[in-house]
Amino acid sequence: MAKLSILQFPDPRLRIRARPVTGVTAEIGRLAADMLETMYAAPGIGLAATQVGVDQRLVVLDISEKGNEPRVFVNPEILARAGTETMQEGCLSVPGVFEEVQRAERVRVRSLDGHGRVLEFDAEGLLAVCIQHEIDHLDGKLFVDYLSELKRQRIRKRLEKEQREARGKPPAAARAI
């Protein structure tokens, strides 16, 4: 397995609408395993393939308290939505930012699992929010798109500044004495 690089807002590759996976192959399985490793290391509870620069409709999640219930969704889609709830969200592609976002409280989801089997299930609470968040990534949408233009611009400017400063620093080995 390999830890992957997570793209950060405002990287334009985060705006690409992912292509459907044509078959659950060993390659897709390796990608899912690498994405899970990356997600756990970040640490996070969800990761979409587009966040690691892969143009495929693949999502990994683990909302368990102990981080020991990984889930893989291939070509996930929301069939129905019900209710509304507001929850604080963060994103591995928008580090350090947490904002209230309104989403459907319950969703009906269809997907393939990591073995190519069809899944259809109802989700609510954190699972529903996480699935909606990750499917948004597959559609080229970020949680900051739910915020006001002013908030989004402030976040963009702060992250761009942090990225510029990080690039200007010498490597850690060069700083060591």
Backbone bond lengths (Angstrom), bond angles and torsions (degrees), N, CA, C in turn:
res aa  C-N    CA-C-N  psi(-1)  N-CA   C-N-CA  omega(-1)  CA-C   N-CA-C  phi
1 M - - - 1.449 - - 1.525 109.19 -
2 A 1.315 115.18 156.16 1.457 120.38 -178.35 1.518 110.06 -137.38
3 K 1.321 114.88 139.62 1.456 120.05 175.36 1.525 107.56 -79.18
4 L 1.321 116.22 131.88 1.457 122.56 -176.72 1.528 110.68 -100.84
5 S 1.321 116.82 159.40 1.465 121.74 175.69 1.522 108.97 -84.31
6 I 1.327 115.74 133.88 1.461 121.50 179.17 1.526 109.08 -95.71
7 L 1.333 116.06 124.50 1.462 120.99 177.30 1.525 109.43 -66.45
8 Q 1.337 115.92 146.28 1.455 119.97 179.85 1.519 111.23 -118.68
9 F 1.326 114.45 140.83 1.457 122.98 173.35 1.523 108.19 -54.09
10 P 1.325 119.65 132.43 1.462 129.02 13.69 1.525 114.88 -102.68
11 D 1.319 119.00 33.50 1.465 122.02 -179.80 1.530 109.56 -50.19
12 P 1.329 118.24 124.43 1.472 121.05 -176.94 1.532 114.19 -63.66
13 R 1.329 117.81 -20.39 1.466 119.76 178.58 1.524 112.03 -66.31
14 L 1.341 116.71 -20.12 1.469 120.32 176.65 1.530 111.64 -71.16
15 R 1.321 117.25 -11.96 1.469 121.78 -178.44 1.525 113.29 -96.05
16 I 1.317 116.70 2.09 1.472 121.11 -179.42 1.528 109.68 -78.92
17 R 1.332 115.90 135.30 1.469 121.12 174.68 1.529 107.05 -82.11
18 A 1.328 116.14 120.33 1.465 121.80 -175.17 1.529 112.19 -68.99
19 R 1.327 114.72 147.83 1.459 122.11 177.40 1.525 109.88 -84.36
20 P 1.324 117.24 147.79 1.472 120.17 176.89 1.529 111.42 -61.70
21 V 1.302 115.23 146.66 1.464 121.78 173.95 1.523 106.35 -76.78
22 T 1.324 117.22 130.45 1.465 120.33 -175.94 1.521 113.36 -87.03
23 G 1.325 117.44 -16.43 1.457 120.64 177.50 1.517 109.86 -169.66
24 V 1.308 116.10 143.50 1.462 120.40 178.79 1.523 106.93 -84.18
25 T 1.314 114.40 95.63 1.463 122.90 -174.65 1.529 110.37 -104.97
26 A 1.316 115.75 176.55 1.466 120.57 175.06 1.530 109.80 -61.31
27 E 1.324 116.98 -35.09 1.468 120.96 178.64 1.533 110.90 -63.36
28 I 1.322 117.19 -42.33 1.466 121.24 177.23 1.525 109.35 -64.91
29 G 1.316 117.06 -39.14 1.460 121.23 177.09 1.521 112.17 -61.68
30 R 1.344 116.91 -41.74 1.471 120.57 177.83 1.527 110.48 -66.03
31 L 1.336 116.07 -41.76 1.467 119.93 178.20 1.524 110.34 -61.01
32 A 1.328 117.30 -44.98 1.469 121.04 179.28 1.529 110.24 -61.02
33 A 1.330 117.61 -42.92 1.471 121.09 178.88 1.530 110.50 -63.17
34 D 1.336 117.36 -42.54 1.463 121.02 178.07 1.523 110.87 -65.25
35 M 1.324 116.66 -38.84 1.466 120.30 178.24 1.530 110.98 -65.61
36 L 1.328 117.00 -40.56 1.470 119.78 177.51 1.528 110.38 -62.52
37 E 1.323 117.12 -45.16 1.460 120.32 178.38 1.528 110.55 -58.87
38 T 1.311 115.80 -44.06 1.468 121.65 179.35 1.520 110.88 -63.13
39 M 1.329 116.61 -45.73 1.469 122.13 -179.36 1.524 110.58 -60.96
40 Y 1.328 117.41 -48.06 1.466 120.71 -179.39 1.535 111.22 -62.86
41 A 1.329 117.12 -39.73 1.464 121.08 -178.15 1.518 112.06 -70.00
42 A 1.327 117.92 -25.82 1.467 121.16 -171.78 1.534 116.03 -61.22
43 P 1.267 127.42 -43.53 1.464 130.29 -13.49 1.528 110.31 -87.76
44 G 1.335 115.45 150.05 1.452 121.65 178.15 1.506 111.03 -147.91
45 I 1.348 115.62 179.25 1.465 120.44 179.52 1.527 111.87 -118.46
46 G 1.330 117.14 -3.12 1.454 120.36 178.68 1.516 110.03 -158.44
47 L 1.327 115.92 150.42 1.460 120.93 178.80 1.518 108.65 -154.86
48 A 1.321 116.10 132.60 1.461 122.28 176.39 1.531 108.80 -103.26
49 A 1.318 116.41 148.81 1.472 120.80 -178.44 1.521 112.04 -56.65
50 T 1.327 117.39 -34.42 1.462 119.80 179.93 1.526 111.57 -62.31
51 Q 1.324 117.87 -26.55 1.460 120.96 179.58 1.524 112.43 -70.90
52 V 1.316 116.85 -17.66 1.468 120.82 177.12 1.530 110.21 -111.57
53 G 1.334 115.43 20.28 1.458 121.12 173.89 1.515 115.00 76.89
54 V 1.329 117.41 21.51 1.463 121.09 179.28 1.522 109.21 -110.73
55 D 1.301 116.14 123.30 1.463 123.70 -175.20 1.539 110.64 -85.23
56 Q 1.321 116.60 62.88 1.466 122.69 -179.36 1.526 108.76 -137.99
57 R 1.317 117.19 147.47 1.464 121.87 179.88 1.536 108.83 -85.47
58 L 1.324 114.37 81.13 1.457 123.03 -177.38 1.526 108.54 -137.99
59 V 1.338 115.51 133.09 1.462 122.11 -179.04 1.527 108.26 -133.51
60 V 1.331 116.07 142.17 1.462 121.34 170.28 1.525 107.95 -122.14
61 L 1.331 115.46 145.19 1.466 121.98 -179.08 1.518 109.39 -142.77
62 D 1.311 114.96 153.87 1.459 121.57 166.23 1.518 106.96 -158.23
63 I 1.331 116.10 100.24 1.461 120.52 -178.09 1.525 111.81 -97.93
64 S 1.329 117.32 7.13 1.458 120.48 -178.35 1.529 110.57 -68.16
65 E 1.317 116.09 152.12 1.467 121.93 179.49 1.525 111.68 -59.28
66 K 1.328 116.94 -40.56 1.464 121.10 -175.64 1.528 112.71 -91.25
67 G 1.337 117.63 -4.24 1.456 119.55 -178.58 1.513 112.44 65.30
68 N 1.339 115.76 41.59 1.462 119.20 -177.12 1.529 112.55 -129.91
69 E 1.338 116.27 22.30 1.468 120.66 179.07 1.528 110.33 -129.57
70 P 1.333 116.92 66.00 1.467 119.38 -178.10 1.526 111.63 -66.37
71 R 1.320 114.29 142.34 1.460 120.57 177.50 1.525 108.42 -130.10
72 V 1.325 115.77 141.61 1.462 122.25 179.90 1.522 107.70 -121.47
73 F 1.327 115.34 131.39 1.463 121.53 178.29 1.522 108.97 -125.53
74 V 1.326 115.67 121.05 1.452 122.71 179.04 1.529 107.91 -107.80
75 N 1.321 115.91 127.77 1.470 122.49 -177.39 1.536 112.20 53.42
76 P 1.329 117.82 48.71 1.463 119.06 -179.16 1.524 111.84 -68.85
77 E 1.320 115.11 146.75 1.471 120.11 175.68 1.516 108.89 -145.41
78 I 1.315 114.87 148.40 1.453 120.87 177.34 1.516 107.70 -95.33
79 L 1.323 115.85 122.85 1.455 121.86 -178.30 1.522 112.13 -89.96
80 A 1.335 116.78 -32.71 1.462 121.12 -178.43 1.519 109.20 -154.54
81 R 1.325 115.11 152.14 1.463 122.55 177.60 1.515 108.39 -130.32
82 A 1.345 116.23 147.73 1.461 120.40 177.88 1.525 109.46 -146.80
83 G 1.317 115.89 144.57 1.454 122.06 176.45 1.513 112.41 67.23
84 T 1.311 115.25 176.43 1.465 121.39 175.29 1.516 108.94 -139.70
85 E 1.304 115.02 148.81 1.453 120.99 173.16 1.516 108.17 -149.97
86 T 1.312 114.43 153.49 1.456 121.18 177.91 1.514 107.53 -112.07
87 M 1.330 115.07 130.07 1.465 120.23 -178.53 1.522 108.06 -139.93
88 Q 1.315 116.13 147.61 1.451 120.06 175.76 1.528 108.59 -74.06
89 E 1.327 115.21 129.40 1.457 120.71 179.84 1.515 110.64 -122.08
90 G 1.292 115.01 151.69 1.446 123.75 170.44 1.521 106.93 -131.78
91 C 1.307 116.41 176.89 1.459 119.37 -176.78 1.521 109.38 -154.19
92 L 1.323 116.50 137.14 1.460 120.37 178.52 1.524 111.91 -63.76
93 S 1.334 117.69 -22.27 1.461 121.63 178.01 1.528 112.60 -89.19
94 V 1.327 116.63 -5.43 1.468 122.08 177.92 1.535 106.07 -131.73
95 P 1.335 117.16 68.40 1.464 120.84 -170.15 1.525 113.52 -61.39
96 G 1.337 114.11 139.24 1.452 120.71 175.25 1.512 115.81 78.43
97 V 1.317 117.74 4.79 1.468 120.94 -178.05 1.521 108.95 -113.11
98 F 1.327 115.58 128.24 1.457 122.37 176.84 1.518 107.86 -133.06
99 E 1.325 116.23 126.21 1.463 121.41 -177.65 1.520 109.80 -141.50
100 E 1.324 115.70 155.58 1.454 121.90 175.85 1.531 109.41 -75.09
101 V 1.338 116.17 131.18 1.468 122.49 179.23 1.520 107.93 -132.38
102 Q 1.322 115.68 137.42 1.461 120.92 177.46 1.525 109.18 -96.48
103 R 1.341 115.12 129.65 1.463 122.13 179.99 1.521 109.03 -141.46
104 A 1.323 115.95 176.32 1.461 120.53 174.65 1.524 109.48 -65.63
105 E 1.316 115.59 141.64 1.463 121.30 179.95 1.533 111.54 -75.73
106 R 1.337 115.57 -35.09 1.461 121.60 -179.39 1.529 109.01 -133.40
107 V 1.321 115.41 144.18 1.468 120.61 177.18 1.518 109.89 -137.48
108 R 1.305 115.35 149.95 1.468 123.16 170.81 1.517 105.86 -104.13
109 V 1.337 116.96 125.59 1.461 122.36 -171.89 1.519 110.45 -121.28
110 R 1.324 115.28 141.22 1.467 121.87 170.39 1.518 106.90 -124.80
111 S 1.335 114.62 138.85 1.455 121.10 -177.19 1.522 108.44 -163.38
112 L 1.308 114.75 172.25 1.459 120.97 165.21 1.518 106.29 -101.49
113 D 1.325 117.31 149.82 1.459 119.73 174.15 1.536 108.46 -88.70
114 G 1.304 116.95 -173.99 1.459 121.44 -177.99 1.507 114.94 -68.19
115 H 1.346 116.99 -7.18 1.469 121.79 177.82 1.525 112.04 -109.80
116 G 1.334 116.60 5.05 1.464 120.86 178.63 1.508 114.85 87.08
117 R 1.330 117.65 6.96 1.467 121.09 178.21 1.521 110.00 -83.24
118 V 1.329 116.39 142.82 1.464 121.36 179.25 1.523 109.91 -74.10
119 L 1.319 114.77 131.48 1.459 122.18 174.32 1.523 107.85 -115.28
120 E 1.306 117.47 140.31 1.458 121.64 169.15 1.519 105.56 -143.04
121 F 1.326 116.02 123.60 1.460 119.50 -173.31 1.523 110.48 -155.30
122 D 1.326 114.72 163.44 1.460 122.42 174.58 1.516 107.90 -100.01
123 A 1.320 115.89 140.73 1.458 121.53 177.69 1.514 108.64 -130.67
124 E 1.338 115.17 147.70 1.458 120.21 176.19 1.515 109.28 -143.28
125 G 1.316 116.08 170.74 1.453 120.88 178.35 1.514 112.43 61.47
126 L 1.339 115.61 -140.00 1.458 121.17 -175.98 1.527 112.35 -59.72
127 L 1.335 118.17 -38.79 1.464 119.96 179.10 1.527 110.84 -61.88
128 A 1.331 117.37 -43.98 1.466 121.07 179.08 1.526 110.91 -62.22
129 V 1.324 116.37 -44.45 1.468 120.49 -179.97 1.527 110.14 -63.22
130 C 1.318 116.71 -45.38 1.460 121.18 -177.79 1.538 110.90 -63.46
131 I 1.308 117.21 -42.91 1.466 120.53 178.61 1.526 110.26 -62.35
132 Q 1.325 117.12 -45.38 1.464 120.10 178.98 1.533 111.07 -61.48
133 H 1.321 116.11 -42.88 1.469 121.93 179.52 1.527 110.74 -59.45
134 E 1.329 116.32 -47.37 1.470 119.97 -177.21 1.528 112.41 -71.74
135 I 1.317 117.72 -37.57 1.470 119.36 176.15 1.523 110.02 -65.39
136 D 1.334 117.24 -35.57 1.471 119.39 173.24 1.525 110.10 -55.41
137 H 1.344 117.37 -44.32 1.474 120.01 178.29 1.523 110.56 -56.61
138 L 1.324 116.83 -42.88 1.469 120.10 -179.47 1.524 111.92 -64.17
139 D 1.333 115.62 -23.03 1.465 121.51 178.47 1.527 112.65 -96.41
140 G 1.332 117.41 7.16 1.461 121.26 178.16 1.518 114.00 80.01
141 K 1.319 116.47 22.98 1.463 120.87 -177.75 1.526 109.19 -117.93
142 L 1.330 116.45 142.09 1.459 122.23 179.15 1.520 110.11 -115.36
143 F 1.325 116.66 158.60 1.461 119.24 -178.76 1.530 111.73 -62.78
144 V 1.326 117.88 -25.29 1.461 119.71 177.81 1.527 111.95 -66.61
145 D 1.329 117.15 -18.21 1.466 120.55 177.25 1.525 111.74 -67.49
146 Y 1.329 117.39 -17.55 1.459 121.85 177.60 1.528 111.80 -85.04
147 L 1.327 117.24 -7.76 1.452 122.39 -177.65 1.527 110.22 -92.56
148 S 1.316 115.72 169.16 1.467 119.65 177.36 1.528 109.22 -65.95
149 E 1.320 115.77 157.64 1.466 121.21 178.56 1.528 110.25 -59.23
150 L 1.323 117.25 -39.36 1.457 121.24 180.00 1.531 111.21 -62.12
151 K 1.333 117.61 -47.57 1.470 120.83 178.42 1.522 110.91 -61.88
152 R 1.333 115.86 -43.12 1.468 120.47 -178.50 1.539 110.23 -61.83
153 Q 1.330 117.51 -42.59 1.467 120.88 179.72 1.529 111.61 -66.00
154 R 1.335 116.61 -39.57 1.472 119.70 177.45 1.524 110.78 -62.35
155 I 1.320 116.16 -43.78 1.469 120.64 179.05 1.519 110.09 -63.28
156 R 1.322 116.66 -45.15 1.468 121.54 179.68 1.527 110.38 -57.86
157 K 1.326 116.66 -49.34 1.467 120.40 -177.74 1.521 111.48 -63.53
158 R 1.335 117.34 -41.46 1.464 119.98 179.81 1.526 111.28 -63.92
159 L 1.346 116.14 -45.09 1.470 119.34 -178.90 1.529 111.49 -68.37
160 E 1.329 117.89 -38.33 1.465 120.28 177.05 1.525 110.60 -61.85
161 K 1.330 116.88 -41.31 1.464 121.28 177.94 1.533 110.60 -63.36
162 E 1.334 116.84 -45.58 1.469 120.57 179.00 1.522 111.07 -61.52
163 Q 1.340 116.80 -39.75 1.460 120.50 179.77 1.529 110.95 -67.23
164 R 1.341 117.18 -40.81 1.471 120.55 177.32 1.522 110.44 -62.40
165 E 1.329 116.44 -45.11 1.457 120.50 -179.75 1.524 111.21 -63.71
166 A 1.319 117.43 -39.62 1.470 121.18 179.58 1.527 110.99 -64.62
167 R 1.336 116.25 -38.34 1.474 119.52 178.89 1.525 111.57 -69.69
168 G 1.324 117.44 -27.62 1.465 121.28 -177.86 1.505 114.36 -81.46
169 K 1.333 116.61 -11.61 1.464 119.94 -179.25 1.513 110.33 -82.91
170 P 1.330 116.86 143.03 1.475 118.31 176.01 1.515 110.09 -69.11
171 P 1.318 117.73 156.11 1.481 120.46 177.97 1.528 110.91 -56.33
172 A 1.314 116.47 152.80 1.457 122.36 -177.60 1.527 111.79 -54.43
173 A 1.329 117.98 -40.40 1.458 121.89 -178.70 1.535 110.87 -62.93
174 A 1.329 116.77 -34.62 1.458 120.20 -179.94 1.527 111.41 -72.64
175 R 1.322 118.41 -22.38 1.453 121.67 -179.30 1.518 111.62 -87.27
176 A 1.315 116.73 -20.57 1.470 119.78 -177.29 1.508 111.44 -68.29
177 I 1.316 115.99 142.72 1.472 120.47 179.61 1.505 109.48 -117.83
